[in-house]
């Protein structure tokens, strides 16, 4: 197992700490209880966990040692948020990690000057900007569009690359680049003029969903079997959740707190982002750790459990303001995530015992999915 796999450890710790903080925010018993955990919950999961994984995947794709500065800084920054060290230290490392991630895209762009790389680089710029805002004292609810934009543009940019498997019209890529630029513009506008900014942000997210509905290969592979069908089912479910969040922002504007905030945040970060992770885990992990993660139909169980519990949390708990549905849905969200981790580990052990050999794609791993 390559030494770079150790860079996944801080991301895994950030995930577990973020889930622990989620229990505290739900008002439920948690293994660890500190006053700091709820405060850093969102940044732990977005930059400490997902950001570390994304940056590590990009570093692997680049194949240069300096590229590992990005996942290292993001991972260590997440760990420092869990210690008595001043919060500013962890926040500053997030800025360093975000800037290093932006730098990663320079040689990637020189290697392949494609629209997909440009869109993903835009996401990295938003991650860096969001980290700077957090370091300067801006609250997470206020900088939320920057965090959402980071993850959405990263994922959608990779889906653009996959769309080249099929025949795209000449306007497809420019349309996506335009929608991505609108997301970046809206994130900035929302800081100064929230009414206009959040409406624009919601419209831009809906434009991205519309593009995915029209051009993404998941529309075709969902009619297949095995891994392609599982991935497509997760992807299409994730796109639906992103559309829900976009519609809320477009029609209702900023959700500064309460049930509305809970609905849009978890619609994006659980319904969209985690579904993307579940969909691509059989490709991401083998490319990074050089160990196979064979697909098994049991992977549908946590995906379905996450979807059902998120429906309970948002449709009943948030929209109808039913506390028990919000708590139960949130608790089962956590169970679904942990169950998928357990299944992924079991699949790696099972694949290694069977003697399977993972592929080692040279391009970003999400782009290597057939």
C-alpha positions as CSV (number, residue, x, y, z in Angstrom):
1,X,0.0,0.0,0.0
2,X,1.6,3.3,-1.0
3,X,2.7,5.8,1.6
4,X,0.3,8.4,0.2
5,X,-2.5,6.4,1.7
6,X,-1.6,7.8,5.1
7,X,-2.9,11.1,3.8
8,X,-6.4,9.6,3.9
9,X,-6.1,9.1,7.7
10,X,-6.7,12.7,8.6
11,X,-9.7,12.8,6.2
12,X,-11.1,9.7,7.9
13,X,-10.7,11.3,11.3
14,X,-12.3,14.5,10.1
15,X,-15.3,12.4,8.9
16,X,-15.7,10.6,12.2
17,X,-15.4,13.9,14.2
18,X,-17.8,15.6,11.9
19,X,-20.4,12.8,12.4
20,X,-19.8,13.0,16.1
21,X,-20.5,16.7,15.9
22,X,-23.7,16.0,13.9
23,X,-25.0,13.9,16.8
24,X,-24.4,16.8,19.2
25,X,-26.2,19.2,16.9
26,X,-29.1,16.8,16.7
27,X,-29.3,16.8,20.5
28,X,-28.4,13.2,20.6
29,X,-25.7,11.4,22.7
30,X,-22.3,11.3,21.1
31,X,-19.1,9.4,21.9
32,X,-17.1,12.7,22.2
33,X,-18.6,15.9,23.5
34,X,-16.7,19.2,23.3
35,X,-17.9,22.8,22.8
36,X,-15.6,23.2,19.7
37,X,-17.0,20.2,17.7
38,X,-20.4,21.7,16.7
39,X,-18.6,25.0,15.8
40,X,-16.3,23.3,13.2
41,X,-18.7,20.6,12.1
42,X,-19.3,21.9,8.6
43,X,-15.7,22.8,7.8
44,X,-14.5,19.4,9.1
45,X,-16.7,17.6,6.6
46,X,-16.3,19.9,3.6
47,X,-12.6,20.7,3.7
48,X,-11.2,18.3,6.3
49,X,-12.8,15.2,4.8
50,X,-14.1,15.8,1.2
51,X,-11.4,18.4,0.5
52,X,-8.6,16.1,1.5
53,X,-9.9,13.3,-0.6
54,X,-10.4,15.5,-3.7
55,X,-6.9,17.1,-3.3
56,X,-5.3,13.7,-2.8
57,X,-7.0,12.4,-6.0
58,X,-5.7,15.4,-7.9
59,X,-2.2,14.9,-6.5
60,X,-2.2,11.3,-7.6
61,X,-3.4,12.4,-11.1
62,X,-0.6,15.0,-11.3
63,X,2.1,12.6,-10.1
64,X,4.4,15.2,-8.6
65,X,5.5,15.2,-5.0
66,X,4.8,18.9,-4.3
67,X,1.2,18.2,-5.2
68,X,0.7,16.3,-2.0
69,X,1.0,19.6,-0.1
70,X,-2.7,20.2,-0.8
71,X,-4.2,17.1,0.9
72,X,-1.6,17.3,3.7
73,X,-2.4,20.9,4.6
74,X,-6.2,20.2,4.4
75,X,-5.9,17.0,6.4
76,X,-3.6,18.5,9.1
77,X,-5.8,21.6,9.2
78,X,-8.8,19.4,10.0
79,X,-6.9,17.6,12.8
80,X,-5.9,20.9,14.4
81,X,-9.5,21.9,14.6
82,X,-9.9,19.0,17.0
83,X,-7.1,20.0,19.3
84,X,-6.8,22.9,21.8
85,X,-4.7,24.8,19.3
86,X,-6.1,28.2,18.3
87,X,-8.8,27.8,15.6
88,X,-6.9,30.3,13.5
89,X,-4.1,27.7,12.9
90,X,-6.4,25.1,11.4
91,X,-8.2,27.8,9.4
92,X,-4.9,29.1,8.0
93,X,-3.9,25.5,6.9
94,X,-7.2,25.3,5.1
95,X,-6.2,28.4,3.2
96,X,-2.8,26.9,2.4
97,X,-4.4,23.6,1.3
98,X,-6.9,25.5,-0.9
99,X,-4.2,27.6,-2.6
100,X,-2.1,24.4,-3.2
101,X,-5.2,22.8,-4.8
102,X,-5.5,25.8,-7.1
103,X,-1.8,25.4,-8.0
104,X,-2.3,21.8,-8.8
105,X,-4.6,22.7,-11.7
106,X,-2.0,24.8,-13.4
107,X,0.1,21.8,-14.6
108,X,-3.1,19.8,-15.1
109,X,-4.3,22.5,-17.4
110,X,-1.0,22.6,-19.3
111,X,-1.3,18.9,-19.7
112,X,-4.9,19.0,-20.9
113,X,-6.3,22.5,-21.5
114,X,-9.9,21.3,-21.3
115,X,-13.1,23.0,-20.2
116,X,-13.5,20.3,-17.5
117,X,-10.2,21.3,-15.9
118,X,-11.2,24.9,-16.0
119,X,-14.5,24.2,-14.1
120,X,-12.8,22.1,-11.5
121,X,-10.2,24.9,-11.0
122,X,-13.0,27.3,-10.4
123,X,-14.2,25.0,-7.6
124,X,-10.7,25.1,-6.0
125,X,-10.7,28.9,-6.2
126,X,-14.0,28.9,-4.3
127,X,-12.5,26.6,-1.6
128,X,-9.6,29.0,-1.2
129,X,-11.9,32.0,-1.0
130,X,-14.2,30.3,1.5
131,X,-11.2,29.4,3.7
132,X,-10.0,33.0,3.6
133,X,-13.4,34.3,4.6
134,X,-13.6,31.8,7.5
135,X,-10.1,32.8,8.6
136,X,-11.2,36.4,8.6
137,X,-14.1,35.6,10.9
138,X,-17.0,35.2,8.4
139,X,-19.5,32.6,9.7
140,X,-20.1,29.3,7.8
141,X,-23.8,30.1,7.1
142,X,-22.7,33.3,5.3
143,X,-19.9,31.7,3.2
144,X,-22.0,28.6,2.4
145,X,-22.3,29.3,-1.3
146,X,-18.5,29.2,-1.5
147,X,-18.3,25.7,0.1
148,X,-21.2,24.4,-2.0
149,X,-19.7,25.9,-5.2
150,X,-16.3,24.2,-4.4
151,X,-17.8,20.7,-4.3
152,X,-20.4,21.2,-7.0
153,X,-18.0,22.6,-9.6
154,X,-15.4,19.9,-8.8
155,X,-18.0,17.1,-9.4
156,X,-19.7,18.7,-12.3
157,X,-16.4,19.4,-14.0
158,X,-15.5,15.7,-13.8
159,X,-18.9,14.8,-15.2
160,X,-18.2,17.1,-18.2
161,X,-15.1,15.0,-18.9
162,X,-17.2,11.8,-18.8
163,X,-19.7,13.3,-21.1
164,X,-17.1,13.2,-23.9
165,X,-17.6,9.5,-24.0
166,X,-20.8,10.3,-25.9
167,X,-21.2,12.8,-28.7
168,X,-21.7,16.3,-27.4
169,X,-22.9,19.2,-29.4
170,X,-20.6,22.2,-29.9
171,X,-22.5,24.2,-27.3
172,X,-22.5,21.7,-24.5
173,X,-19.1,22.5,-22.9
174,X,-19.6,26.4,-23.2
175,X,-23.0,26.1,-21.6
176,X,-21.5,24.3,-18.6
177,X,-18.6,26.7,-18.3
178,X,-21.1,29.6,-18.4
179,X,-23.2,28.0,-15.6
180,X,-20.0,27.4,-13.5
181,X,-19.0,31.0,-14.0
182,X,-22.5,32.0,-12.8
183,X,-22.0,29.9,-9.6
184,X,-18.7,31.7,-8.9
185,X,-20.2,35.1,-9.5
186,X,-23.3,34.4,-7.4
187,X,-21.1,33.2,-4.5
188,X,-19.4,36.7,-4.5
189,X,-22.7,38.6,-4.9
190,X,-24.3,36.7,-2.1
191,X,-21.8,38.2,0.4
192,X,-22.8,41.8,-0.5
193,X,-26.4,41.5,-1.7
194,X,-27.9,38.3,-0.3
195,X,-31.3,38.7,-1.9
196,X,-30.0,38.9,-5.5
197,X,-27.0,36.6,-4.8
198,X,-28.9,33.7,-3.5
199,X,-31.5,33.9,-6.2
200,X,-28.7,33.9,-8.8
201,X,-26.9,31.1,-7.0
202,X,-30.0,28.9,-6.9
203,X,-30.7,29.6,-10.6
204,X,-27.0,28.7,-11.5
205,X,-27.3,25.4,-9.6
206,X,-30.5,24.6,-11.5
207,X,-28.8,25.4,-14.7
208,X,-26.0,22.9,-13.8
209,X,-28.7,20.2,-13.0
210,X,-30.3,20.9,-16.3
211,X,-27.0,20.4,-18.1
212,X,-26.5,17.1,-16.2
213,X,-30.0,15.9,-17.1
214,X,-29.3,16.6,-20.7
215,X,-25.7,15.5,-21.2
216,X,-24.6,13.2,-18.4
217,X,-23.9,9.6,-19.4
218,X,-25.7,8.4,-16.2
219,X,-29.0,8.7,-18.2
220,X,-27.7,5.9,-20.4
221,X,-25.8,3.7,-17.9
222,X,-28.7,3.5,-15.5
223,X,-30.2,1.1,-17.9
224,X,-27.2,-1.2,-17.6
225,X,-26.3,-3.7,-14.9
226,X,-23.8,-4.0,-12.0
227,X,-21.5,-1.2,-11.1
228,X,-22.5,1.2,-14.0
229,X,-26.1,1.0,-13.0
230,X,-25.3,1.5,-9.3
231,X,-23.2,4.5,-10.0
232,X,-25.9,6.0,-12.3
233,X,-28.6,5.5,-9.7
234,X,-26.6,7.3,-7.1
235,X,-25.7,10.1,-9.5
236,X,-29.3,10.7,-10.6
237,X,-30.5,10.7,-7.0
238,X,-27.8,13.2,-6.2
239,X,-28.8,15.5,-9.0
240,X,-32.3,15.5,-7.8
241,X,-31.2,16.6,-4.3
242,X,-29.1,19.4,-5.8
243,X,-32.1,20.6,-7.7
244,X,-34.1,20.8,-4.5
245,X,-31.5,23.0,-2.8
246,X,-31.2,25.2,-5.9
247,X,-35.0,25.7,-6.1
248,X,-35.1,26.6,-2.4
249,X,-32.5,29.3,-2.8
250,X,-34.0,30.6,-6.0
251,X,-37.6,30.8,-4.6
252,X,-37.0,31.5,-0.9
253,X,-33.6,33.1,-0.8
254,X,-31.0,32.8,1.9
255,X,-31.7,30.3,4.7
256,X,-29.6,31.8,7.6
257,X,-30.6,29.1,10.2
258,X,-33.3,26.8,11.5
259,X,-35.0,24.1,9.5
260,X,-34.6,25.9,6.1
261,X,-30.8,26.0,6.6
262,X,-30.8,22.4,7.6
263,X,-32.7,21.4,4.5
264,X,-30.5,23.1,1.9
265,X,-27.2,22.2,3.7
266,X,-28.0,18.5,4.0
267,X,-29.7,18.4,0.6
268,X,-26.4,19.4,-1.0
269,X,-23.8,17.8,1.3
270,X,-25.6,14.6,2.0
271,X,-28.0,14.2,-0.9
272,X,-25.7,15.4,-3.6
273,X,-22.1,15.1,-2.4
274,X,-22.2,11.9,-0.4
275,X,-24.2,10.2,-3.2
276,X,-21.4,11.2,-5.5
277,X,-18.9,9.7,-3.1
278,X,-20.9,6.4,-2.9
279,X,-21.1,6.3,-6.7
280,X,-17.4,6.8,-7.3
281,X,-15.9,5.0,-4.3
282,X,-15.2,1.8,-6.3
283,X,-13.0,3.9,-8.6
284,X,-11.6,6.6,-6.3
285,X,-10.2,4.3,-3.6
286,X,-8.5,1.7,-5.9
287,X,-6.7,4.5,-7.8
288,X,-5.4,6.1,-4.6
289,X,-4.6,3.1,-2.3
290,X,-3.8,0.6,-5.1
291,X,-6.2,-1.9,-3.7
292,X,-9.4,-3.2,-5.4
293,X,-12.8,-2.2,-4.2
294,X,-15.1,-4.6,-6.1
295,X,-18.7,-3.7,-6.6
296,X,-21.3,-5.7,-4.7
297,X,-25.1,-5.2,-4.7
298,X,-25.1,-4.7,-1.0
299,X,-23.8,-1.2,-1.7
300,X,-27.4,-0.3,-2.6
301,X,-28.4,-0.7,1.1
302,X,-26.6,2.4,2.5
303,X,-27.4,4.4,-0.6
304,X,-31.1,3.6,-0.2
305,X,-31.0,4.1,3.6
306,X,-29.4,7.6,3.1
307,X,-32.0,8.6,0.6
308,X,-34.9,7.4,2.7
309,X,-33.6,9.0,5.9
310,X,-32.9,12.3,4.1
311,X,-36.4,12.3,2.8
312,X,-37.7,11.9,6.4
313,X,-35.3,14.6,7.7
314,X,-36.1,17.2,5.1
315,X,-39.7,16.5,3.9
316,X,-41.1,15.8,7.4
317,X,-38.5,17.2,9.9
318,X,-37.6,20.4,8.1
319,X,-40.6,21.3,6.0
320,X,-43.1,20.4,8.6
321,X,-40.9,21.3,11.6
322,X,-41.3,17.9,13.2
323,X,-38.5,17.5,15.7
324,X,-38.6,13.7,16.0
325,X,-38.4,13.2,12.2
326,X,-35.5,15.6,12.0
327,X,-33.6,13.7,14.8
328,X,-34.4,10.2,13.5
329,X,-33.6,11.2,9.9
330,X,-30.3,12.7,11.0
331,X,-29.3,9.8,13.1
332,X,-30.1,7.3,10.3
333,X,-28.1,9.6,7.9
334,X,-25.1,8.9,10.1
335,X,-25.8,5.2,10.2
336,X,-26.0,5.1,6.4
337,X,-22.6,6.8,6.0
338,X,-20.9,4.5,8.5
339,X,-22.5,1.5,6.9
340,X,-21.1,2.4,3.6
341,X,-17.6,2.8,5.1
342,X,-17.9,-0.7,6.6
343,X,-19.1,-2.1,3.3
344,X,-16.2,-0.4,1.5
345,X,-13.6,-1.8,3.9
346,X,-15.2,-5.3,3.6
347,X,-15.1,-5.0,-0.2
348,X,-11.4,-4.0,-0.1
349,X,-10.6,-7.0,2.1
350,X,-12.7,-9.3,0.0
351,X,-11.2,-8.0,-3.2
352,X,-7.6,-8.4,-1.9
353,X,-8.4,-12.0,-0.8
354,X,-9.7,-12.7,-4.3
355,X,-6.5,-11.5,-5.8
356,X,-8.1,-8.7,-7.9
357,X,-5.7,-6.0,-9.3
358,X,-6.9,-2.4,-9.4
359,X,-6.3,-0.3,-12.4
360,X,-4.0,2.8,-12.1
361,X,-5.6,5.5,-14.3
362,X,-3.4,8.4,-15.3
363,X,-6.2,10.9,-15.4
364,X,-8.3,12.0,-12.5
365,X,-10.0,8.9,-11.1
366,X,-13.6,10.1,-11.4
367,X,-12.9,10.6,-15.1
368,X,-11.8,7.0,-15.5
369,X,-15.3,5.6,-15.0
370,X,-16.5,3.9,-18.1
